[in-house]
Amino acid sequence: MTAATRLVRKHSVVSIPPETAWKTWTTIEGVTSFFAPKANVDAKIGGPYELFFDLKAPKGFQGTEGCRVLRLEPPKNLTFEFIAPPQFPNVRRVRTRVDVLFDEVLKGGLVKVSLVHSGFVEGEEWDESFDFFSWSWELVLGRFQHRFSVRPIDWNHPYFPSGVSAHPQRKLRDHVSA
C-alpha cells in the first residue's frame, strides 16, 4: 500500500446545520467542546490549529503544537495539519493532513461530517500510528455527535462512544523471533 492510498476515512451524521458544525470545528470554544480540553485555533489560512490533549506534558508534547490551517471554504471544507502523539516519535516529526467536509443532508438541520486523514507512509511505527488514528477519529466523531445530542464533553470525565474503547489496541513492536 502506498502513502497515496493510506487514508483514514470516517463519517458522522449530526442533527445540526452545516454552519454550526463549521463553527464547532473552527473556533476555540467549539473545538474544546468535543475535540480537546484546550486549543489554539485561528480559522484563517496559515493560522494555528493546535489541540492540547495532555496538559500535564511538557510544552511541545501536549498535542498538535505548531500545526496550521491549510484550507478553508466556509461552511463546507476545513483542512489542517496534524501530528502524531509523542508515543510515535518518528511519525511525530512529519505533518500529516486532515480534511473535514461538511455536507448538508437535510436543509437546515442535518449535516454529514466526512473526515479524511492522509500523509501516512510505510513503516512499522507508521502502521501503529495509522491504527491509532483510525481509533482516535472514531472517538473524536463520536464525541462530536455526543456534544450535540447530549452535552459538551466534560474533560474531567470524558465520554467514550459505544463500541470505542477507552484506549487504542497496541501491537507489540520489538519482538524477537527464535
C-alpha positions as CSV (number, residue, x, y, z in Angstrom):
1,M,0.0,0.0,0.0
2,T,1.4,3.4,-0.9
3,A,1.1,6.6,1.0
4,A,-1.4,7.9,-1.6
5,T,-3.8,5.0,-0.7
6,R,-3.3,5.0,3.1
7,L,-6.2,7.2,4.2
8,V,-8.2,7.1,7.4
9,R,-11.8,7.9,6.4
10,K,-14.5,8.5,8.9
11,H,-18.0,9.8,8.7
12,S,-20.7,11.0,11.1
13,V,-24.2,12.5,10.6
14,V,-25.4,15.0,13.2
15,S,-28.7,16.9,13.5
16,I,-27.3,20.4,13.2
17,P,-26.9,22.9,10.3
18,P,-23.6,23.0,8.4
19,E,-22.8,26.4,9.8
20,T,-23.0,25.1,13.4
21,A,-20.7,22.2,12.5
22,W,-18.3,24.6,10.9
23,K,-18.2,26.9,13.9
24,T,-17.7,23.9,16.2
25,W,-14.6,22.8,14.2
26,T,-13.1,26.3,13.6
27,T,-13.4,28.1,17.0
28,I,-11.6,27.5,20.3
29,E,-15.0,27.4,22.1
30,G,-16.2,24.8,19.6
31,V,-13.1,22.6,19.5
32,T,-12.8,22.4,23.3
33,S,-16.5,21.2,23.5
34,F,-15.7,17.9,21.8
35,F,-12.1,17.5,20.4
36,A,-9.5,18.5,23.1
37,P,-9.6,20.2,26.5
38,K,-7.5,23.2,25.3
39,A,-6.9,24.6,21.9
40,N,-5.4,27.5,19.9
41,V,-7.4,27.8,16.7
42,D,-7.5,30.8,14.3
43,A,-9.7,29.9,11.3
44,K,-7.6,31.5,8.6
45,I,-5.1,30.0,6.1
46,G,-1.8,29.7,8.0
47,G,-3.5,30.3,11.3
48,P,-2.8,27.8,14.2
49,Y,-4.8,24.6,14.6
50,E,-3.3,23.4,17.8
51,L,-5.1,21.0,20.1
52,F,-3.7,20.2,23.6
53,F,-4.7,16.8,24.8
54,D,-2.2,16.2,27.7
55,L,-1.9,19.5,29.6
56,K,0.5,17.9,32.2
57,A,3.0,17.0,29.5
58,P,6.0,19.3,28.8
59,K,5.4,22.1,26.2
60,G,5.9,20.7,22.7
61,F,4.4,17.3,23.8
62,Q,0.9,18.3,24.8
63,G,-0.8,17.8,21.4
64,T,-0.6,19.2,17.9
65,E,1.7,22.2,18.6
66,G,2.8,24.0,15.5
67,C,0.0,22.7,13.2
68,R,-1.7,25.1,10.9
69,V,-4.8,25.6,8.9
70,L,-4.2,24.7,5.3
71,R,-7.5,25.4,3.6
72,L,-10.9,27.0,4.4
73,E,-14.1,27.0,2.4
74,P,-16.8,28.0,4.9
75,P,-19.0,26.2,5.8
76,K,-18.1,23.3,3.6
77,N,-14.4,22.4,4.0
78,L,-11.6,22.7,6.6
79,T,-8.1,21.3,6.1
80,F,-5.4,21.4,8.7
81,E,-2.0,19.9,9.5
82,F,-1.8,17.2,12.2
83,I,1.0,15.4,14.0
84,A,1.1,12.1,15.8
85,P,1.2,11.9,19.6
86,P,4.6,11.6,21.4
87,Q,4.4,7.8,21.6
88,F,5.2,7.8,17.9
89,P,8.4,10.0,17.9
90,N,9.5,9.3,14.3
91,V,6.0,9.8,12.9
92,R,5.5,13.0,15.0
93,R,8.3,14.7,13.1
94,V,6.2,14.6,9.9
95,R,3.0,16.7,9.5
96,T,0.0,14.9,8.0
97,R,-3.2,16.4,6.6
98,V,-6.8,16.2,7.8
99,D,-9.6,17.3,5.5
100,V,-13.1,17.8,7.1
101,L,-16.0,18.2,4.8
102,F,-19.5,19.3,5.9
103,D,-22.3,18.2,3.6
104,E,-25.9,19.3,4.2
105,V,-28.0,16.2,4.1
106,L,-31.3,17.8,5.1
107,K,-31.8,21.6,4.6
108,G,-31.4,23.4,7.9
109,G,-30.6,20.6,10.3
110,L,-28.7,17.5,9.2
111,V,-25.0,17.5,8.3
112,K,-22.7,14.7,7.3
113,V,-19.2,15.3,8.5
114,S,-16.6,13.4,6.4
115,L,-13.0,13.3,7.6
116,V,-10.0,12.1,5.6
117,H,-6.6,11.9,7.3
118,S,-3.8,11.5,4.8
119,G,0.0,11.6,4.6
120,F,0.8,8.1,6.1
121,V,3.9,6.4,4.7
122,E,5.3,2.9,5.1
123,G,6.9,1.5,8.3
124,E,6.1,-0.2,11.5
125,E,5.7,3.0,13.5
126,W,3.6,4.5,10.7
127,D,1.4,1.4,10.8
128,E,0.8,1.8,14.5
129,S,0.1,5.5,14.0
130,F,-2.4,4.7,11.3
131,D,-4.2,2.2,13.6
132,F,-4.1,4.8,16.4
133,F,-5.7,7.5,14.2
134,S,-8.3,5.1,13.0
135,W,-9.3,4.6,16.6
136,S,-8.9,8.3,17.6
137,W,-11.0,9.7,14.7
138,E,-13.8,7.3,15.7
139,L,-13.6,8.7,19.2
140,V,-13.5,12.4,18.0
141,L,-16.5,12.0,15.8
142,G,-18.4,10.1,18.5
143,R,-17.7,13.0,20.9
144,F,-18.8,15.4,18.2
145,Q,-22.2,13.7,18.0
146,H,-22.4,13.5,21.8
147,R,-21.7,17.2,22.1
148,F,-24.9,18.0,20.1
149,S,-27.1,15.1,21.3
150,V,-26.3,15.3,25.0
151,R,-23.8,18.0,26.1
152,P,-20.3,19.2,25.5
153,I,-17.5,16.9,26.7
154,D,-16.6,17.1,30.4
155,W,-12.9,16.7,30.2
156,N,-12.7,15.6,33.9
157,H,-14.9,12.6,32.9
158,P,-14.6,12.3,29.1
159,Y,-17.3,10.4,27.1
160,F,-16.4,7.3,25.2
161,P,-18.9,6.3,22.5
162,S,-20.3,2.8,22.5
163,G,-18.0,0.4,20.7
164,V,-15.0,2.7,21.0
165,S,-12.5,1.5,23.7
166,A,-11.0,4.0,26.2
167,H,-7.5,3.2,24.7
168,P,-6.4,2.0,21.3
169,Q,-5.2,-1.5,21.0
170,R,-1.4,-1.5,20.9
171,K,0.7,-4.0,18.9
172,L,3.9,-5.1,20.5
173,R,6.8,-4.0,18.3
174,D,10.2,-5.1,19.3
175,H,9.6,-8.9,19.2
176,V,12.3,-11.5,18.9
177,S,11.8,-14.5,16.7
178,A,13.5,-17.8,17.6
